[in-house]
Amino acid sequence: MSAAAINPKGPSIVPKGKSIFAWVETYLGSSVGQKILVGTTGLLLVGFVLFHMIGNLKMFSGRESINKYAYFLKHDLGALIWIARAGLLGLFVVHLFLAIRLKLRSKAARPIGYAKQNVAQANPASTTMIWTGLVTLAFVLFHLAHYTFGWIHQVSVDGGTTNYLELKDADGRHDVYAMVKAGFGQVWLSLIYLVCQLLLFVHLSHGIASSLQTLGLVGKKFTPAARLAGWAISGAIFAGNFAIVMAVWLDPWLKLLPE
């Protein structure tokens, strides 16, 4: 009997006489293959969210810093930024689709369920991953509509209103600094962001550790370290994004955002 036939986790090598495309189709059709893809896409998305937050912290360096950074992304990268955005959205859809598919497959395999649930490893973060993921996807679409396309809210300028994208600094660049302050100056918008950031923290605090374990990057011996990494990274992302919103709110009195 071949190794591929007895491997309980699914195919790990290209079967003899099969094309690489057939192997990919078979592998990704297995639960193990899908879990690996969920873990990989998840970590890639975490990397993006982390660097996106770091870039936004340039708000604390003033108008010139954040506007110059935004100009680089939009004009120097050109079409690449839209390719990257499309790729990230694709990663998100694949990640969430496979996660939901695995959840439904698990429920179908156990339609009655256990008489007594094993809650030793369960926690609110692990049991709500699908829901916090769906909320995060909705938030991403909202965020794009708000700041990228300027569809959600207009900003007041000289007694009138204008789109976020029409704001310009002294050098004629898109004034992202003014846009962020105008956006988070609206309490209802800020509250949406803060609630979604809290749910993202809950999602990532479990998801990061789970992905590291699924991909075999940490063994059982290092499970506590993986959990700590999940909490640390998700906590840093939440703290950074929370700080920006709070700085906008408190800036009229404390001058936390230099011009």
C-alpha positions as CSV (number, residue, x, y, z in Angstrom):
1,M,0.0,0.0,0.0
2,S,1.4,3.4,-0.9
3,A,2.1,6.1,1.6
4,A,-0.5,8.4,0.0
5,A,-3.1,5.7,0.6
6,I,-2.5,5.4,4.4
7,N,-1.8,9.0,5.2
8,P,-4.7,10.0,7.5
9,K,-4.1,13.7,7.1
10,G,-4.4,13.7,3.3
11,P,-1.9,13.7,0.4
12,S,1.5,15.1,1.2
13,I,3.3,14.2,-2.1
14,V,2.3,14.3,-5.7
15,P,0.9,10.8,-6.5
16,K,2.5,9.0,-9.3
17,G,0.9,9.6,-12.6
18,K,-1.0,12.7,-11.3
19,S,-0.3,16.3,-12.4
20,I,0.6,19.0,-9.9
21,F,-2.9,20.6,-10.6
22,A,-4.6,17.4,-9.6
23,W,-2.6,17.2,-6.4
24,V,-3.4,20.9,-5.6
25,E,-7.1,20.1,-6.1
26,T,-7.0,17.0,-4.0
27,Y,-4.9,18.7,-1.3
28,L,-7.0,21.8,-1.0
29,G,-10.1,19.6,-0.9
30,S,-8.9,18.0,2.3
31,S,-9.5,19.4,5.7
32,V,-5.8,19.6,6.5
33,G,-5.0,21.4,3.3
34,Q,-7.8,23.9,3.9
35,K,-6.6,24.5,7.5
36,I,-3.1,25.2,6.3
37,L,-4.5,27.7,3.8
38,V,-6.6,29.3,6.5
39,G,-3.5,29.6,8.7
40,T,-1.3,31.0,5.9
41,T,-3.8,33.6,4.7
42,G,-4.5,34.5,8.3
43,L,-0.9,35.3,9.1
44,L,-0.4,37.2,5.8
45,L,-3.4,39.4,6.8
46,V,-2.1,39.9,10.3
47,G,1.2,41.2,8.7
48,F,-0.8,43.7,6.6
49,V,-2.9,44.9,9.5
50,L,0.2,45.4,11.7
51,F,2.1,47.4,9.0
52,H,-1.0,49.4,8.2
53,M,-1.3,50.4,11.8
54,I,2.4,51.3,12.0
55,G,2.0,53.5,8.9
56,N,-1.0,55.3,10.4
57,L,1.0,56.1,13.5
58,K,2.8,58.7,11.4
59,M,-0.1,60.9,12.4
60,F,1.9,61.5,15.6
61,S,4.7,62.8,13.5
62,G,2.5,65.5,12.0
63,R,0.9,66.5,8.7
64,E,4.1,66.3,6.6
65,S,5.0,62.8,7.7
66,I,1.6,61.1,7.1
67,N,0.8,63.1,3.9
68,K,4.2,62.2,2.4
69,Y,3.7,58.5,3.3
70,A,0.2,58.5,1.7
71,Y,1.6,60.2,-1.4
72,F,4.2,57.5,-1.7
73,L,1.5,54.8,-1.5
74,K,-0.9,56.4,-3.9
75,H,1.4,58.0,-6.5
76,D,4.8,56.3,-6.3
77,L,3.4,52.8,-6.1
78,G,0.6,53.7,-8.6
79,A,-1.3,50.6,-9.9
80,L,0.6,48.4,-7.5
81,I,-1.4,49.7,-4.5
82,W,-4.6,48.6,-6.2
83,I,-3.2,45.3,-7.1
84,A,-2.2,44.9,-3.4
85,R,-5.6,45.9,-2.2
86,A,-7.3,43.5,-4.5
87,G,-4.9,40.7,-3.4
88,L,-5.6,41.5,0.3
89,L,-9.3,41.4,-0.3
90,G,-8.9,38.1,-2.1
91,L,-6.9,36.7,0.8
92,F,-9.6,37.8,3.2
93,V,-12.4,36.2,1.2
94,V,-10.5,32.9,0.8
95,H,-9.6,33.0,4.5
96,L,-13.2,33.5,5.7
97,F,-14.7,31.2,3.1
98,L,-12.5,28.2,4.0
99,A,-12.9,28.9,7.7
100,I,-16.7,28.8,7.4
101,R,-16.5,25.7,5.2
102,L,-14.4,23.9,7.7
103,K,-16.8,24.9,10.5
104,L,-19.8,23.6,8.6
105,R,-17.9,20.4,7.7
106,S,-17.1,19.9,11.3
107,K,-20.7,20.3,12.3
108,A,-21.9,18.0,9.6
109,A,-19.6,15.3,10.8
110,R,-20.9,15.7,14.3
111,P,-24.6,16.5,13.8
112,I,-25.8,15.6,17.4
113,G,-22.8,17.0,19.2
114,Y,-21.3,16.0,22.5
115,A,-23.5,15.5,25.5
116,K,-21.0,17.5,27.5
117,Q,-18.9,20.1,25.7
118,N,-15.2,20.1,26.3
119,V,-14.5,23.7,27.5
120,A,-10.9,23.1,28.7
121,Q,-9.5,24.8,25.6
122,A,-12.5,26.8,24.5
123,N,-12.8,30.5,25.2
124,P,-15.0,33.4,23.9
125,A,-12.4,34.1,21.2
126,S,-12.2,30.6,19.9
127,T,-15.9,30.0,19.9
128,T,-16.8,33.3,18.1
129,M,-14.1,33.2,15.3
130,I,-16.5,33.0,12.5
131,W,-18.7,35.9,13.8
132,T,-15.8,38.2,14.6
133,G,-14.3,37.4,11.2
134,L,-17.6,38.3,9.4
135,V,-17.8,41.6,11.4
136,T,-14.1,42.3,10.5
137,L,-14.9,41.8,6.8
138,A,-17.9,44.2,7.1
139,F,-15.6,46.7,8.8
140,V,-13.0,46.4,6.0
141,L,-15.6,47.3,3.4
142,F,-16.9,50.2,5.6
143,H,-13.3,51.5,6.1
144,L,-12.8,51.4,2.3
145,A,-16.0,53.3,1.8
146,H,-15.2,55.8,4.5
147,Y,-11.5,56.8,3.9
148,T,-10.6,55.3,0.5
149,F,-13.7,56.3,-1.5
150,G,-15.1,59.0,0.7
151,W,-18.7,57.7,0.5
152,I,-19.6,57.7,4.2
153,H,-19.1,61.3,5.4
154,Q,-18.4,64.7,4.1
155,V,-16.1,67.2,5.9
156,S,-17.0,70.9,6.6
157,V,-14.8,73.4,4.9
158,D,-15.4,77.2,4.9
159,G,-19.0,76.9,5.7
160,G,-19.6,74.2,3.1
161,T,-19.0,70.5,2.7
162,T,-16.5,68.6,0.6
163,N,-15.4,65.0,0.0
164,Y,-12.4,63.7,2.0
165,L,-10.5,63.1,-1.2
166,E,-10.7,66.8,-2.1
167,L,-8.7,67.9,0.9
168,K,-5.2,69.2,-0.1
169,D,-2.2,70.3,1.9
170,A,0.0,73.3,1.1
171,D,2.0,71.2,-1.4
172,G,-1.1,70.1,-3.3
173,R,-1.1,66.5,-1.9
174,H,-4.1,64.7,-0.5
175,D,-4.3,65.9,3.1
176,V,-4.6,62.6,4.9
177,Y,-3.8,64.3,8.2
178,A,-6.9,66.6,7.9
179,M,-9.0,63.6,6.6
180,V,-8.2,61.5,9.7
181,K,-8.9,64.3,12.1
182,A,-12.2,65.1,10.4
183,G,-13.2,61.4,10.2
184,F,-12.5,60.6,13.9
185,G,-13.9,63.9,14.9
186,Q,-17.3,62.4,14.4
187,V,-18.1,60.4,17.5
188,W,-20.5,57.9,15.9
189,L,-17.8,57.0,13.3
190,S,-15.2,56.7,15.9
191,L,-17.3,54.4,18.0
192,I,-17.8,52.1,15.1
193,Y,-14.1,51.9,14.6
194,L,-13.4,51.3,18.3
195,V,-16.0,48.5,18.6
196,C,-14.6,46.8,15.4
197,Q,-11.1,47.1,16.7
198,L,-12.1,45.4,19.9
199,L,-13.6,42.5,17.9
200,L,-10.5,42.4,15.7
201,F,-8.4,42.1,18.9
202,V,-10.6,39.2,20.1
203,H,-10.3,37.5,16.7
204,L,-6.5,37.9,16.4
205,S,-5.8,37.0,20.0
206,H,-6.9,33.4,19.2
207,G,-6.3,33.3,15.5
208,I,-2.5,34.1,15.6
209,A,-1.7,31.3,18.0
210,S,-4.0,28.9,16.2
211,S,-2.4,29.6,12.8
212,L,1.1,29.2,14.2
213,Q,0.1,25.8,15.6
214,T,-1.7,24.7,12.4
215,L,1.3,25.5,10.3
216,G,3.6,23.6,12.6
217,L,5.7,26.7,13.5
218,V,5.3,25.9,17.2
219,G,4.9,22.6,19.0
220,K,2.8,21.7,22.0
221,K,5.8,22.7,24.2
222,F,5.6,26.2,23.0
223,T,1.8,26.6,23.0
224,P,1.9,29.2,25.9
225,A,4.5,31.2,23.9
226,A,2.2,31.1,20.8
227,R,-0.7,32.3,22.9
228,L,1.4,35.1,24.4
229,A,2.4,36.1,20.8
230,G,-1.2,36.2,19.8
231,W,-2.1,38.4,22.7
232,A,0.9,40.7,22.2
233,I,0.5,41.2,18.5
234,S,-3.3,41.7,18.6
235,G,-2.9,43.9,21.7
236,A,-0.3,46.1,19.9
237,I,-2.6,46.5,16.9
238,F,-5.5,47.4,19.1
239,A,-3.5,49.9,21.1
240,G,-2.0,51.6,18.1
241,N,-5.4,52.1,16.4
242,F,-7.1,53.1,19.7
243,A,-4.4,55.7,20.3
244,I,-5.0,57.4,17.0
245,V,-8.7,57.8,17.7
246,M,-8.1,59.0,21.2
247,A,-5.4,61.4,20.0
248,V,-7.9,63.0,17.6
249,W,-10.5,63.3,20.4
250,L,-8.0,64.9,22.9
251,D,-6.0,66.9,20.5
252,P,-7.9,70.2,21.0
253,W,-6.8,70.2,24.6
254,L,-3.6,68.2,24.8
255,K,-2.1,68.9,21.3
256,L,-1.2,65.3,20.8
257,L,-1.0,65.6,17.0
258,P,1.6,68.1,15.9
259,E,0.9,70.2,12.8
